[in-house]
């Protein structure tokens, strides 16, 4: 398609998990928007902030204090925030309270029904969904968050190498 740079590419969002893929995305698909996918705010800021328009972050990470600051910073910088995987109605309402741009869920029917209900009567519906999950679910505790981030960081480094700034396109290691 001759006009793919203007007709198709702006509709494509590349999801990047590791900074080694940034130079490849910028070199080979410069017209496509880029998104960091992960659960580390520090990684998002250090490696992806300047080159991504969208940040797809695990919901429980966005619920932490640094997640709240990150959401504010993204809004101030005109960057979009997506939260995943938001399956509990309480979490869906909380994401709406935060002003999240995109909610990624496995429960689309529930999410769409809740969105319609919130549009019809926000105050009543929001009041029906408690925020107790912050204190009753382990994934919202800092030590658990730290463990999950470390596990995922080690997993990604095992496949794509150490996290560092990549300024040029380098051949990627072949994983068999």
C-alpha positions in Angstrom: 0.0 0.0 0.0 1.7 3.2 -1.1 0.4 5.4 1.7 0.9 3.0 4.6 3.0 5.6 6.5 -0.1 7.9 6.8 -3.0 5.5 6.4 -2.0 2.4 8.3 1.1 3.0 10.4 -0.4 5.6 12.8 -3.0 3.0 13.8 -0.3 0.4 14.7 1.0 0.4 18.3 4.2 -1.6 18.7 4.5 -3.2 22.2 8.0 -3.3 23.5 9.2 -5.3 26.5 12.9 -4.8 26.3 15.0 -1.7 25.4 17.0 -3.7 22.8 14.0 -3.5 20.5 13.7 0.3 20.5 16.3 1.0 17.9 14.8 -1.7 15.6 11.4 -0.2 16.0 12.7 3.3 15.3 14.8 2.2 12.3 12.4 -0.3 10.6 9.0 1.0 11.6 9.5 4.7 12.3 5.9 5.7 11.4 4.4 3.3 14.0 3.7 4.4 17.6 5.6 2.6 20.4 4.5 1.4 23.8 6.4 0.0 26.7 4.7 -3.1 28.2 5.7 -4.0 31.7 5.3 -3.6 35.4 8.3 -1.5 36.3 7.8 2.3 36.5 11.6 2.7 36.8 12.2 0.7 33.6 9.5 2.7 31.8 11.1 6.0 32.8 14.8 5.0 32.3 14.6 3.2 28.9 11.3 4.1 27.3 10.1 7.5 28.3 11.6 9.5 25.4 10.7 7.0 22.7 7.2 5.8 23.6 3.8 7.5 23.3 2.0 4.9 25.4 2.7 2.9 28.5 1.0 -0.4 29.1 1.5 -1.1 32.8 0.1 -3.8 35.1 -2.8 -2.5 37.1 -1.4 -3.3 40.5 1.8 -1.4 39.6 -0.2 1.7 38.7 -1.9 1.5 42.1 1.3 2.0 44.0 2.6 5.5 45.0 5.1 5.6 42.2 2.3 4.4 39.8 0.2 7.4 40.8 3.0 9.8 40.2 3.7 8.1 36.9 0.1 8.4 35.8 0.2 12.2 36.6 3.5 12.6 34.8 2.2 10.8 31.7 -0.9 13.0 31.6 1.3 16.1 31.9 3.5 14.9 29.1 0.6 13.9 26.8 1.4 10.2 27.0 -1.3 7.6 27.2 -1.6 4.9 29.9 -3.0 1.5 29.5 -3.7 -0.8 32.5 -3.7 -4.6 32.3 -5.2 -7.1 33.1 -8.1 -5.4 34.8 -10.7 -8.2 35.4 -12.3 -7.2 38.7 -15.1 -4.6 38.6 -13.6 -2.8 41.6 -10.4 -2.5 39.7 -12.2 -1.3 36.6 -13.9 1.5 38.5 -10.6 2.4 40.1 -9.0 2.7 36.7 -11.8 5.0 35.6 -11.3 7.1 38.7 -7.7 7.4 37.8 -8.5 8.5 34.2 -6.7 5.6 32.6 -6.8 5.9 28.8 -7.2 2.1 28.0 -8.4 -0.8 30.2 -7.1 -4.2 29.0 -9.4 -6.9 30.3 -10.4 -10.5 29.7 -13.9 -9.6 30.9 -15.0 -7.3 28.1 -18.8 -7.8 28.7 -18.4 -6.8 32.3 -16.2 -3.8 31.4 -18.5 -2.5 28.8 -21.6 -2.9 31.0 -19.8 -1.1 33.8 -18.7 1.7 31.5 -22.3 2.2 30.4 -23.5 2.2 34.0 -20.8 4.8 35.0 -21.8 7.0 32.1 -25.4 6.9 33.2 -24.8 7.5 36.9 -21.1 7.8 37.9 -21.6 8.7 41.6 -24.0 5.8 42.4 -22.0 3.1 40.5 -18.6 4.3 41.7 -19.9 4.3 45.3 -20.9 0.6 44.9 -17.3 -0.4 44.2 -15.0 -0.4 47.3 -11.3 0.4 47.4 -10.7 -2.3 50.1 -8.7 -4.3 47.6 -5.7 -2.1 48.3 -5.5 -3.6 51.7 -6.9 -7.1 51.1 -5.0 -8.3 48.0 -1.3 -9.3 48.2 -0.5 -7.9 44.7 -0.9 -4.4 46.1 1.9 -4.8 48.7 5.3 -3.4 47.9 7.3 -6.6 48.7 5.1 -8.6 46.3 5.5 -5.9 43.6 9.3 -5.9 44.0 9.4 -9.7 43.7 7.2 -9.7 40.5 9.4 -6.9 38.9 12.6 -8.8 39.7 11.2 -12.1 38.3 10.1 -10.4 35.1 13.3 -8.5 34.7 15.4 -11.6 35.1 13.1 -13.5 32.6 13.5 -10.7 30.0 17.2 -10.5 30.4 17.4 -14.2 29.9 15.9 -13.8 26.4 17.1 -10.4 25.2 20.2 -9.7 27.2 20.9 -7.0 29.9 18.8 -3.9 30.1 20.8 -0.9 28.8 20.4 2.0 26.5 20.6 1.0 22.8 21.5 3.8 20.4 22.1 1.8 17.3 20.6 -1.3 15.7 22.5 -4.3 16.8 21.9 -7.9 15.8 19.7 -9.6 18.3 20.8 -12.9 19.9 19.1 -16.0 18.4 17.3 -17.9 21.1 16.5 -21.5 20.4 
